[in-house]
Amino acid sequence: MTLSPLTFSRTKLDFSSMLNKRVNEYFKSNHISRTGNTEMVVKTLFMFVLYLVPYALIVSGIVTTSWILILLVVLMSLGLGGIGLSVMHDANHGAYSGRTWVNTLIGYSLNMIGANSFNWKMQHNVLHHTYTNVHEEDEDIISRGVLRLSPHAKWKSIYEFQHIYAWFLYGLMTLSWMFAKDFARIVKYHKTGLVKKQKASIVKEWFILIATKVFYIGYIFIVPLAFTSIPWWQILIGIFVMHYIAGFMLAIIFQPAHVIDGTEFPLPDDDRMLENNWAVHQLLTTTNFGNKSKLFSWYVGGLNFQIEHHLFPNVCHVHYRRIASIVRNTAIEYGLPYKSAVTFLDALMGHARLLKQLGVKPVVE
């Protein structure tokens, strides 16, 4: 990946100015904060209870019936996914609270469930949100292993079947983060200077990474092994199932937002400049889905309002539904696209279509 900065065009800045003015006016006129509220606190408590109560029941040894233990693992997976989608995501964007220490503390909930908040912020906030769908800049679409997620990535024959096998690999997402990507990423970000650029201490971040990994392995594996009669291999299967379910849910929420037919994958010109300004770039590379379902939106942390999230990442997701009409109407007014799939299923089908298209060998590479 090239770390020399890309620049965005200064065209259509009037759209950006007008959109920011209207959204700011919404919050000002309604006398509400852009960050979280009581709804956000209640949701946070719910997700933690959904994750921790089943865990407590498992390690207490009270529950010994196999099918109930399986049910508890499934509930933990829903809680794990909910913390990732609805809690840590806002906190690590600085949108959970107006207090930095609160965002930092809640952001570490990602470490509590096995991953690393510092790496996540580097990959997601710094790279993905800045250079969305830009080849070799947005790490979310960098083709690795057996997945090709950009039309500009080199083609391999195995990609012909990715629209079939990708769905099985998606469940490994959180396990990959936990045991491999976090270590590879912190090394990479240090070598490329991104850690220094963010004014972070590599020693501190390594300490936090290792300490929280040990803590996670301790409570998720060692504690059940020491305090229950569950065999070690069954504990490992339970951990795998929990992460596989959660990983699959997270992947199928994040992927259709950008890797879906109709979305764009802009490339910079020879002077390292992208064709559009940053806000317009987000409209071209991002798609909403399933916006009519309030329950779905509630669980996925408003990430089905992905356009609003990308344009206003420092706004808590509890406000996305209310500012969506402002964003949509302003985009239409300025002749810009506002991409949206009616249902979540439509978005998944669009993602599958693009996976298949990207698996076809290009006529000219």
PyMOL commands that set and color helices and strands:
alter all, ss='L'
color gray80, all
select helices_A, chain A and resi 13-29+38-60+66-86+88-92+100-107+109-112+117-128+139-141+157-170+173-191+194-197+202-227+232-257+278-285+294-299+306-311+317-333+344-359
alter helices_A, ss='H'
color red, helices_A
select strands_A, chain A and resi 7-8+273-274+288-289+340-341
alter strands_A, ss='S'
color yellow, strands_A
deselect
rebuild
show_as cartoon
